[in-house]
Amino acid sequence: PPGRTLAAELTAAIRGAGLFKLVLGSEQRARNDYVLGGTLERFEHRPTAANPRVVVDFTLTLVRSSDRRPLPNRRYRGEEPTNAPTPEAMVHAFNRLSARLISDAFADLNQLRGRL
């Protein structure tokens, strides 16, 4: 499913950069200081649009575990042209767009980390 794929990619990016001391996926359980949750609003392929493209739209919220207080949430939305009317072009467009949005989310989390 697209939501799990995006979550796995974001988890890998955060873990790989050492942004936080310990980063667990949604299936893993441990005592934590913060929980990052999200909602995937749109993950669409628009092949019949005037300019064929893909659209991704999701919201992330970081919650402090000690008091369940949500820290500022952020919405990430983008569109990417498919460049060709093929399934392969659609997959490549989703990959480019997802990478860009995950990079944006990572930068925001990195900036927020300094204020935690």
Secondary structure as GFF3:
##gff-version 3
##sequence-region A 1 116
A	DSSP	alpha_helix	2	17	.	.	.	ID=ss1
A	DSSP	beta_strand	34	46	.	.	.	ID=ss2
A	DSSP	beta_strand	53	64	.	.	.	ID=ss3
A	DSSP	beta_strand	69	70	.	.	.	ID=ss4
A	DSSP	beta_strand	74	81	.	.	.	ID=ss5
A	DSSP	alpha_helix	87	113	.	.	.	ID=ss6
###
